[in-house]
């Protein structure tokens, strides 16, 4: 039997932005880890493990995976683990696992992690869009990478009254903000800070979305295997607020009819593009956020790369939750403060002390 060790490290994007082995998780990431450390257990099999961070409450899980405190990671336990499955690989996590006694055979080398870090930058979105638009001309989408404020101004001049600016590395909508054709003082200062700290910024046109979704993949052995489609919702500021949970056939039905054949072409193109573009990074899950949007001509088009996530995503969790549902069933996977739970919410992370991951059937 294969034994995997799952780790929920929601500070992953922070670590990518820093690009070093040092640093500590921010307050939001620490709270997420404390309340949802067992979330990857929903993806686990019998005999797998999930790491419980030292500051988190520990209770035996109802999932198939067994929870482990970091103090439980003895040499004997490490000897029985065949694979480490984090939310995402970064230099900080590799150093932490090395300190906890992880054998080198379970860890990616620094070159692979650094390549993943570079490709996780939003600069890669433009490269991905160029490849997809060459292979599937029916899609839309534009991404401009800027390294100076003058380049930002030039990009904004071609994008209408409002555009979207994105820091190279950020998570769940953080680091993403609207910016006008002529940035005001606050926008100018924020752009300047990102350029100074992270060396660049992505500018995208503002799209009117009718559906936000993602294609989820597993990278490994020179292949990119399609795992499924996930449909998600977000707040006005772009933060993740929930994923629909349903079988693929039900989610596909949400696509406008003209977009369905384009969806299939994009999926086929990505099977060839991803292994070549992303070769040399640690194997594991990834996802690409997409959008059905209305363009200036009034037609609905598919933008095939709004975000590129070289890590596990909430979409992977939603796909796992959908296993076993009948074809007509649908629900929502989201996070709720404990004081706002209702009798319809099934708690997925009972160790939570502030907010919990929940599944709510429609």
Secondary structure, DSSP 8 states (H G I E B T S, - for coil): ---EEEE--TTHHHHHHH-SS-----HHHHHHHHHHTTGGGGG--TT-EEEE-TTS-----SSSSEEEEGGG--HHHHHT--EEEESS--HHHHHHHHHTT--GGGS--HHHHHHHHHHHSTHHHHHHHHHHHHH-TT-B---EEESSHHHHHHHHHTS-SEEEEEESS-STTTTEEEEESS--HHHHHHHHHHHHHHS-EEEEE--EEEEEEEEEEEEETTEEEEEEEEEEEE-TTS-EEEEEE--HHHHHTTS-HHHHHHHHHHHHHHHHHHHHHTTTS--EEEEEEEEEEE-TTS-EEEEEEEEEE-S--HHHHHHHHHTT--TT--EEEEEEEGGG--TTEEES-TT-SSEEEEEEE-
